[in-house]
Amino acid sequence: MKTTTCAELKDLLTSGAIVIDVMTPEDYAACHLAGAHNACIYEMVFLDRVAELVPERNTELVLYDATGSRLTAEVAGDRLVQAGYRNVSVLEGGLAALKAAGLPVETGAKPPTDAGRCDGSYLIDAERSSLEWIGRNLNNRHHGTIGVQGGELVLSDGRLTAGSIVLDMTSIQNRDLQDPYWRDLLVSHLKSVDFFAVERFPTASFRLTRWEPESSGPPEAPEGTVIGELTIRGITRPVGFPAIVAPQEDGSIKAHAHFDIDRTLWDAGYGSGKLFERLGMHLVHDLVTLELFILALRK
């Protein structure tokens, strides 16, 4: 992708070039080059928006993002070239370079960015949180959900420092089998002593003991590794998995995690090749994929 420096931009502006800020409308409102237009590359209507702003495909276009250190403006440029725009370049250094070069910018209200603004305790919204599971065997895979009963997330200095979640194992559901007979049969099997012994152990739980932040993660959705203890069938074992915790504009917290567990470590051993022999078609893979979606509201 062709690039443009801030010094070159000054000349391009005098010759009629159009500058497009490809960041979110919120970022654009907070600060942008004076006279620049906004078309957010993250929105599906990006190309439509640019077409409204610049219908003539021969127009000189200069795109910029926040810092020029990611692919944001470059991807936007590639999309425009593929759409038929012939004179597209990306500003080196993005908005940060514009401000450093002293080019005129327009600013507006900017949301607070201090790390501690979201500190506090948040109760997990059971109705709007969910756990999805995938299990596999030689012939197929099945997927479904387990209801969230409740829990809590605690943030300190902008980081997740404590938390817990309780799962309602009696709510196990299958989502892929269409025949009610086979669907109910599978759910009953999962609830039985072969797998999760739900009658004896109606809940499972996770308790967070440590959060290891990922330094390269985006500030608006910090990534890290969750370390804690997972209890299933009354057995507690240490686990660790990647997760994202993102404060929302309405004051809530969203969290997402996607990971595998070896079910046999919690005595859910039915069909395991390392526990039984000559299983044939009854072999069931030991790894179960879990995907957790959490919405938590401030206490």
C-alpha positions in Angstrom: 0.0 0.0 0.0 1.3 3.5 -0.9 2.1 5.7 2.0 2.2 9.4 2.6 4.1 11.5 5.2 2.7 14.4 7.2 4.9 16.8 5.1 3.5 15.4 1.9 0.0 15.6 3.2 0.2 19.4 3.4 0.8 19.6 -0.3 -1.9 17.0 -1.1 -4.4 19.0 0.9 -3.8 22.1 -1.2 -4.3 20.1 -4.4 -7.7 18.8 -3.3 -7.0 15.5 -1.7 -9.6 14.1 0.7 -8.5 12.7 4.1 -10.5 9.9 5.7 -10.3 8.9 9.4 -11.0 5.2 9.4 -11.4 4.8 13.1 -14.6 4.5 15.1 -17.1 7.5 15.3 -16.2 7.8 19.0 -12.5 8.2 18.2 -13.3 10.6 15.4 -15.4 12.7 17.7 -12.7 12.8 20.3 -9.9 14.0 17.9 -9.4 14.1 14.2 -7.6 16.1 11.6 -9.4 19.3 10.8 -11.5 18.8 7.7 -11.1 15.0 7.7 -14.1 12.8 7.0 -15.0 9.6 9.0 -15.7 6.2 7.6 -15.1 3.4 10.1 -13.3 0.3 8.6 -14.8 -1.8 11.3 -18.4 -1.2 10.0 -19.9 -3.3 7.2 -21.0 -0.2 5.4 -17.5 1.2 5.1 -17.4 1.1 1.4 -20.9 2.6 1.1 -19.9 5.4 3.4 -16.8 6.2 1.3 -18.8 6.0 -1.9 -21.2 8.6 -0.4 -18.3 10.9 0.6 -16.2 10.4 -2.6 -18.2 9.1 -5.6 -15.4 9.9 -8.0 -12.9 6.9 -8.1 -10.0 9.1 -9.3 -10.0 11.4 -6.3 -6.8 11.4 -4.2 -7.5 9.8 -0.9 -5.4 9.7 2.2 -6.4 7.4 5.0 -5.2 7.4 8.6 -5.8 5.4 11.8 -4.7 6.0 15.4 -1.0 5.2 15.3 -0.1 3.6 12.0 1.2 0.6 14.0 -1.5 -1.8 13.1 -3.3 -2.9 9.9 -6.3 -0.7 10.3 -5.6 1.9 7.7 -3.8 -0.5 5.4 -6.8 -2.9 5.3 -9.1 0.1 4.6 -6.8 1.1 1.7 -6.8 -2.4 0.2 -10.6 -2.5 0.3 -10.8 0.9 -1.5 -8.3 -0.2 -4.2 -10.3 -3.4 -4.7 -13.5 -1.2 -5.0 -11.9 0.8 -7.9 -10.3 3.8 -6.2 -7.1 4.5 -8.0 -5.2 7.1 -5.8 -5.2 5.8 -2.3 -2.4 6.2 0.3 -2.0 5.6 4.0 -0.6 8.3 6.3 2.5 7.1 8.1 2.1 7.3 11.9 -1.6 7.9 11.8 -3.3 10.5 14.0 -0.4 10.4 16.5 2.0 11.6 13.7 -0.5 14.4 12.7 -0.5 15.8 16.2 3.2 15.5 16.6 3.7 17.4 13.3 1.5 20.2 14.5 -1.3 19.8 11.9 -4.6 21.3 13.0 -6.9 18.9 14.8 -10.5 19.2 16.1 -11.3 17.7 19.5 -14.4 16.9 21.4 -15.5 15.1 24.6 -13.4 12.1 25.3 -14.4 9.3 27.6 -12.1 8.9 30.7 -9.3 6.4 30.1 -7.9 6.0 33.6 -7.3 2.3 34.4 -9.3 2.5 37.7 -12.5 3.9 36.3 -14.1 0.4 36.2 -12.8 -0.8 39.6 -15.3 -2.6 41.8 -17.4 -5.7 42.1 -19.8 -6.9 39.3 -22.5 -9.5 39.7 -22.8 -11.9 36.7 -26.2 -11.6 34.9 -27.3 -15.2 34.7 -29.9 -14.5 32.1 -27.5 -12.9 29.7 -24.5 -15.1 30.3 -24.0 -18.6 28.9 -21.6 -21.5 28.6 -21.5 -23.4 25.3 -19.9 -26.8 25.0 -18.8 -29.1 22.2 -18.1 -32.8 22.6 -16.8 -35.1 19.9 -16.6 -38.8 19.0 -15.5 -40.9 16.0 -18.7 -40.3 14.0 -19.9 -36.9 15.0 -19.8 -33.9 17.3 -22.5 -32.5 19.5 -22.9 -29.0 21.0 -25.1 -27.3 23.5 -25.3 -25.1 26.5 -25.2 -25.1 30.3 -26.9 -22.3 32.2 -25.1 -19.9 34.4 -26.5 -19.7 37.9 -24.5 -16.7 39.1 -21.1 -15.4 40.1 -19.0 -12.2 40.5 -16.1 -10.4 38.8 -13.8 -8.0 40.7 -11.6 -5.4 39.0 -8.9 -3.5 40.7 -6.6 -0.9 39.0 -8.4 -1.8 35.7 -7.5 -5.5 36.0 -9.5 -8.6 36.8 -8.3 -9.6 40.3 -10.9 -12.0 41.6 -14.0 -13.8 40.4 -16.2 -16.8 40.6 -19.0 -18.4 38.5 -21.5 -21.2 39.3 -23.0 -23.3 36.5 -26.3 -25.1 36.7 -25.5 -28.6 35.5 -29.2 -29.6 35.6 -29.7 -27.2 32.7 -27.5 -29.1 30.2 -29.0 -28.8 26.7 -28.2 -30.1 23.3 -28.6 -27.8 20.3 -27.7 -29.9 17.2 -30.0 -33.0 17.4 -33.4 -32.3 15.9 -35.1 -35.5 16.8 -36.5 -35.1 20.4 -36.0 -38.7 21.3 -32.3 -38.7 20.5 -31.8 -35.2 21.9 -33.4 -36.2 25.3 -31.4 -39.5 25.3 -28.1 -37.6 24.9 -29.0 -35.1 27.6 -29.9 -37.9 30.0 -26.6 -39.6 29.2 -24.6 -36.4 29.9 -26.5 -36.0 33.2 -25.9 -39.6 34.3 -22.9 -41.0 36.3 -21.2 -41.8 32.9 -20.5 -38.1 32.5 -21.5 -35.4 35.1 -23.5 -37.2 37.7 -25.9 -34.2 37.9 -28.2 -35.8 40.5 -25.3 -35.9 43.0 -23.5 -32.8 41.7 -26.1 -30.3 40.4 -23.6 -27.4 40.1 -20.1 -26.9 38.8 -18.0 -23.8 39.7 -14.9 -21.9 38.8 -12.9 -19.7 41.2 -10.4 -17.2 39.9 -7.1 -17.1 41.9 -4.9 -15.0 39.5 -5.0 -13.0 36.3 -1.9 -12.7 34.1 -2.4 -9.8 31.7 -1.2 -9.9 28.2 0.8 -6.7 27.6 0.1 -6.6 23.9 -3.7 -6.7 24.3 -5.9 -3.8 23.3 -6.6 -1.4 26.2 -10.4 -1.4 25.5 -10.6 -5.2 25.8 -7.6 -6.4 27.9 -6.5 -9.9 27.2 -4.8 -12.2 29.7 -4.7 -15.7 31.2 -7.1 -16.7 33.9 -5.7 -19.0 36.5 -8.0 -20.7 39.0 -9.8 -23.8 40.2 -12.5 -25.7 38.3 -14.9 -27.9 40.3 -16.9 -30.6 38.5 -18.5 -33.6 40.2 -17.1 -32.4 43.5 -13.5 -32.6 42.2 -11.4 -29.4 42.1 -8.5 -29.1 39.8 -6.3 -26.1 38.7 -6.9 -24.7 35.2 -5.7 -21.8 33.1 -7.0 -20.4 29.9 -6.9 -17.2 27.8 -9.7 -14.7 28.3 -10.8 -11.2 27.4 -12.5 -8.8 29.9 -13.9 -5.6 28.4 -15.6 -2.7 30.2 -18.7 -1.4 28.4 -19.9 2.1 27.9 -23.0 1.4 30.0 -20.9 0.5 33.0 -21.2 -3.3 32.6 -18.4 -5.8 32.0 -18.3 -8.4 29.3 -15.9 -11.4 29.4 -15.2 -14.1 26.9 -13.1 -17.3 27.1 -12.6 -20.3 24.8 -10.7 -23.4 25.9 -10.6 -27.2 26.2 -10.7 -29.4 29.3 -9.9 -33.1 29.7 -13.2 -34.4 31.1 -11.5 -37.5 32.5 -9.7 -35.4 35.1 -13.1 -34.8 36.7 -14.1 -38.5 36.5 -16.3 -38.1 33.5 -14.7 -41.1 31.8 -17.3 -42.7 29.6 -15.9 -43.9 26.3 -12.3 -42.6 27.0 -9.7 -44.5 25.1 -7.1 -44.1 27.9 -9.5 -45.6 30.5 -11.2 -48.4 28.5 -10.2 -50.8 25.7 -11.7 -52.0 22.5 -14.3 -49.3 22.5 -14.9 -49.4 18.7 -17.8 -47.0 17.8 -18.2 -46.1 21.4 -15.0 -44.1 21.6 -15.6 -40.5 22.9 -12.8 -37.9 22.8 -11.5 -36.8 26.1 -11.3 -33.1 25.3 -14.5 -31.0 25.7 -14.5 -27.5 24.2 -16.0 -24.7 26.4 -16.9 -21.2 25.4 -18.0 -18.8 28.1 -19.8 -15.5 27.5 -20.3 -13.3 30.6 -22.1 -10.1 31.2 -21.7 -8.6 34.7 -23.4 -5.6 36.2 -21.8 -3.3 38.8 -23.1 -4.0 42.4 
